[in-house]
């Protein structure tokens, strides 16, 4: 239960869903967590929930794609907890749209949040880890849409595939400093957002070989393994967590 004792983690986009569950599990494992979300109310409520469960967690609301704010998150974590040992680039945005008339502003927003935010969080966290000389772990949030085509998600899928290549490329840069960098690629997952679709669970239960979509705990369990000491010889990898969907890939439409 204390595999993250004395570790400090930053998790972006964590006011609810997968990010919140990652924070909860990190805190229960002994980590001190800086929980970020763009919505201040969500961030504060999530951090309060974790603290009630006897975890160490502070909220910092802001735009995780903004480079200045990313630097602020790292400085804030160091100021409050003394270091940065884990960074999870969970913040992301999905903007559906037909390729033939996909808007440039939507494309830019998807790339800015999903790619730029992840890239520069990794950069800022890695620079801090390098200075600390004690190693660390970085995790990107990819998606099954980075492996298989999804209708109206060309830009999103492109961004998620790029994150997996980023994880692979950064092995060369970060390994000399004992920093691991990996990605997870969740499939259909029951979150607050997907629960708003009354057909979501039924549809994905039907087309997922294991018979149901993932829970946030399913995804967080994999994430926690890859940033834990048990995975310190795993780097540059992408782990798909989808109940077998990418093996058969039936469309939900």
Order of alpha helices (4+ residues) and beta strands (2+ residues): beta-alpha-beta-alpha-beta-alpha-beta-alpha-alpha-beta-alpha-beta-alpha-alpha-beta-alpha
